[in-house]
Amino acid sequence: MINSVLIASGPTIEPIDPVMFISNHSSGKTGYHIAEEAKKREIERIVYITGASNYIPDNVEIVKIKTAIEMREQVLKYYYEVDLVIMAAVVSDYTSAKIYPDKINKDQDSIMLKLIKNPDILSELGDKKKKQILIGFSVETENIFENGQKKLIKNNLDLMVLTEISENNKAFNVDESQVYFLTGDGIKVNRKMKKSEIASILWDEIFNLNPDK
């Protein structure tokens, strides 16, 4: 039975100095619609962990974060309390090795910025998984199915939602996108559709994974 869900959504922000940061184009729309659909499906408890986003659902448990480290801390905090985890957030892969206390001024033609890898939250969740259903999201620009299948297996996922970024599928900051659902049984191709429709179909797929719901 799925009585509780943790949904991670939106981008993370990795600071460089008090003004500049590293981030990405995620708007949080997909995670928002997944939470709204969870309410329609009468999921009792919805924990919504979100980076900087204007799309915040009502009547759910809201946890706001900024960095990938904060995202990891909060996801792990709630991980064993829920039946289902949907990692729809776009977590920055890298962060600045140094956070400068003062603004970096334009007194040089160039600067060297060293980046270090952020924790792989999805991989850690896969390693720690017990009875939870674990859903991951991946954005790819090349070898999308090969990369998606590798991540599905490596991260011990029940389902991967795969998006190809291309000229015909912008994916970020738009209302429509095309996604693929990857499981151990193969790949399901979806037409381009509104993100609210993607959320509805995703929940159908989740219930197919868990037919007792």
C-alpha angles and dihedrals in degrees: 000000000000108000099147137035137187114209120190113198146168132025131306123232120219112196124225098175134337089290110029130060143166117245142135142241098267113134098186092237095128094050090047092055091046089056092046090051090049088059091051089052088053096240103178100218126029119182110192116194111187141179122209105322140138090216107088120157121224127238097024133104105272122204115179121203137170112195134044089247090056090047091053093049094051096042091052090046092061100027099101093041095066138064096215135032122196112189100197094147120112101228117195110249092211138034133192113275088218130035108208113221092213131044114275104240127212096249093118131058091228141003133201114237116193116208126198128197120264121224115280097239096181093051091050092050090050091052092048096042117130116161098338123117106234122204121186134191125213132186115203138177100189139019085014100171094042091049092044094052091048091053092045091057098035093052096042092237128174091207137004123206105209126196126186115210109217143138089273096043113043092170097183124085092000133108097229133050142160118236138175126218114220124193135156087271096059143269128318115201117212126196120243107279145154115290090241088060091048089054092051094049090046090057090050088054091048092053089050087057089049106034094174091074 
